[in-house]
Amino acid sequence: MSQSLVDDPAEAAPGPARPVAAGPEPDPGHRVEVGRLLRFVVRRPGLLLSVVVLVLVVLASFVPGLFTSQDPLKGVPSQNFRGPSGSHWFGTDELGRDVFSRVAHGAQLSLKATLIAVLVAFVVGGLLGVVAGFVGRWADDVLMRFVDVLLSIPALFMSLALVTALGYGTVKVAVAVGIAGVAGFARVARAEVLRVRQAVFVEASRAGGARWYSVLGRHVLPHAAGPVIVLATLDFGSSILAVSALSFLGYGAPPPAPEWGTLISDGRNYLANAWWLTALPGLAIAATVLAANRIARAMDGEWSRQR
Amino acid sequence: MRRYVIKRLAQAVGVLWAAYTVSFLVLNWLPGDPVTAMASAGMDSGDVDPARLAALRQEYGFDKPAPVQYAEHLGRAVRGDFGDSVSTGRPVTSTLAGALPQTLQLTGAALLLAVVLGGGLAVPATYTSRRWLRQLLLSLPPLGVSVPTFWVGLLLVETFSFRLHWLPAFGNDGFTGLVLPALTLAVPTGAQIAQVLAKSLLTALGQAYVETARAKGAGRWRVHLRHALRNASLPALTVVGLLVGQLIAGSVVVETVFSRDGLGRVTAAAVTAQDIPLVQGVVVFGALIFVTTNLVIDLVYPLLDPRIVVTSDRKAALA
């Protein structure tokens, strides 16, 4: 679960807790924004590193060939269990396959699963939250009670129940992780919609005779989106962890596929003689999650505080 | 106070009922026939004997209309009967009860360790006036929530069991076998406690009562521990309530890594065998633990902070 929810366990107080910022700046300021963004990132070495790591991982998931020319599935049996070296950065496994190339190619599966998970949680949760917050009254009561129930079932148990019902596979695991994340998105989206709905410009637009859909699309959603997008970034990190945990348990893609969690669970059998088979793929997961979380933190507070 | 307790109890029962319903819906009516799934146990379900399917269907009551199935299952669940495990044939309730003590030991130890770790990071980090030390301490919790639990566990085994031979790598034997799994499970939990506690400690230190205590001549440690920490621990307590469910669920991964017997291993095996009654039992049990812990915390809250009951009673009087 995301940290921002834990930080703020209070029910969304529909008070003027946080003032709604004025709308996005008009176009002439666009260049300045880009420059400011660059300066913002460059001045924070940790953040810069995170951006680089995430860009590399995303690149690897689209064109793994960029990073390695070795085959992730075919190995050289005579070269098995070689430690990390210049020719095999992450060493080789029991069949002599290059572990670094397996990690690079595994990024494709693991990142695809993570993106599906975040998307499912974002769309379903966001929709529930927006409807609850915008319609209010009974819809709010019914939907939020449902969300409370989802929150009471530990996320991993919820995912496992869904995996039991849906079956194994990368996409099914991704959907299972996504559904388990719906509750968090619903709560944040609802809180934001409630906050924005009370803003003066929304009231003015209503008084001016705007239809509900134009109030929602033009005024409420653009201003409510920020925290939900921050949550999506945080959820990206926790989804990588959840997806890799499920594939570690053996519910992901079937064996030859180099999913990150599967790599570690394979390496577990050789823990005593080949540490690199578990340690280095795990490092890739940890670095990706850490980078995503660091970026989420920058988006959450530092960026707006710097203004 | 009595009204507060009754209201919380009713809410807890309502959430449990709903959790049962949600898990029932997920497991029984999602695309894919539960009976075929049970009979084929995770394999490709092309060639399962139709006669066996029909027998299973009747045995588990899947030939009845959906609402009747639900009502019957719920009626039995209320009496503590979640049916029999498909793979072992033993009642779900006794299977869970048998596995529980090991897991409670593990999660209890992990929770204790997590609170110690969390406090041990947050209190010095907010107390010290050395900038580098504070930054070092505060950089650890984000690291703790970013590492995969199973990876931490395997690294610990690698280091302390295979290299140093200090602690056993696998199994349930005694205290030494508990150290590594509990530490593994405590890392993400402790990190989250540290984050919340550090944040609320910093807020508390800026409050007027801290200023007053200082003005009255209380020492720095006394102000920090007696005044600030006491007030700052309330949000941390809420977080602990939210994290307990996560700890129980985390046992699935940790018990698999360390080959420990317990609820987590039972769960992993049940999912692998697509043992629907057992999986549902686990899900409802997880919700039960979560709801009970939060109920207890809700009831302890007024003892720590009397304002909580006062405001909720006033709201009730207005309604």
Chai-1 contact restraints between the chains, C-beta under 6 A:
chainA,res_idxA,chainB,res_idxB,connection_type,confidence,min_distance_angstrom,max_distance_angstrom,comment,restraint_id
A,V6,B,V239,contact,1.0,0.0,6.0,A-B,restraint_1
A,P9,B,T238,contact,1.0,0.0,6.0,A-B,restraint_2
A,V149,B,V15,contact,1.0,0.0,6.0,A-B,restraint_3
A,V149,B,A18,contact,1.0,0.0,6.0,A-B,restraint_4
A,V149,B,A19,contact,1.0,0.0,6.0,A-B,restraint_5
A,V149,B,V22,contact,1.0,0.0,6.0,A-B,restraint_6
A,S152,B,V15,contact,1.0,0.0,6.0,A-B,restraint_7
A,S152,B,A19,contact,1.0,0.0,6.0,A-B,restraint_8
A,S152,B,A287,contact,1.0,0.0,6.0,A-B,restraint_9
A,S152,B,F290,contact,1.0,0.0,6.0,A-B,restraint_10
A,S152,B,V291,contact,1.0,0.0,6.0,A-B,restraint_11
A,I153,B,A19,contact,1.0,0.0,6.0,A-B,restraint_12
A,I153,B,V283,contact,1.0,0.0,6.0,A-B,restraint_13
A,I153,B,A287,contact,1.0,0.0,6.0,A-B,restraint_14
A,P154,B,G245,contact,1.0,0.0,6.0,A-B,restraint_15
A,P154,B,Q246,contact,1.0,0.0,6.0,A-B,restraint_16
A,P154,B,A249,contact,1.0,0.0,6.0,A-B,restraint_17
A,P154,B,G286,contact,1.0,0.0,6.0,A-B,restraint_18
A,L156,B,A249,contact,1.0,0.0,6.0,A-B,restraint_19
A,F157,B,A249,contact,1.0,0.0,6.0,A-B,restraint_20
A,F157,B,V283,contact,1.0,0.0,6.0,A-B,restraint_21
A,F157,B,G286,contact,1.0,0.0,6.0,A-B,restraint_22
A,L160,B,V271,contact,1.0,0.0,6.0,A-B,restraint_23
A,A161,B,S23,contact,1.0,0.0,6.0,A-B,restraint_24
A,A161,B,V26,contact,1.0,0.0,6.0,A-B,restraint_25
A,A161,B,L27,contact,1.0,0.0,6.0,A-B,restraint_26
A,A161,B,V279,contact,1.0,0.0,6.0,A-B,restraint_27
A,A161,B,V283,contact,1.0,0.0,6.0,A-B,restraint_28
A,T164,B,V271,contact,1.0,0.0,6.0,A-B,restraint_29
A,T164,B,Q274,contact,1.0,0.0,6.0,A-B,restraint_30
A,T164,B,V279,contact,1.0,0.0,6.0,A-B,restraint_31
A,A165,B,V26,contact,1.0,0.0,6.0,A-B,restraint_32
A,A165,B,L27,contact,1.0,0.0,6.0,A-B,restraint_33
A,A165,B,L30,contact,1.0,0.0,6.0,A-B,restraint_34
A,L241,B,P148,contact,1.0,0.0,6.0,A-B,restraint_35
A,S244,B,P148,contact,1.0,0.0,6.0,A-B,restraint_36
A,A245,B,V253,contact,1.0,0.0,6.0,A-B,restraint_37
A,F248,B,F150,contact,1.0,0.0,6.0,A-B,restraint_38
A,L249,B,A268,contact,1.0,0.0,6.0,A-B,restraint_39
A,L271,B,E158,contact,1.0,0.0,6.0,A-B,restraint_40
A,A272,B,F162,contact,1.0,0.0,6.0,A-B,restraint_41
A,W275,B,E158,contact,1.0,0.0,6.0,A-B,restraint_42
A,T278,B,L154,contact,1.0,0.0,6.0,A-B,restraint_43
A,G282,B,W151,contact,1.0,0.0,6.0,A-B,restraint_44
A,I285,B,P148,contact,1.0,0.0,6.0,A-B,restraint_45
A,A286,B,S146,contact,1.0,0.0,6.0,A-B,restraint_46
A,A286,B,V147,contact,1.0,0.0,6.0,A-B,restraint_47
A,V289,B,S146,contact,1.0,0.0,6.0,A-B,restraint_48
A,L290,B,S146,contact,1.0,0.0,6.0,A-B,restraint_49
A,N293,B,S146,contact,1.0,0.0,6.0,A-B,restraint_50
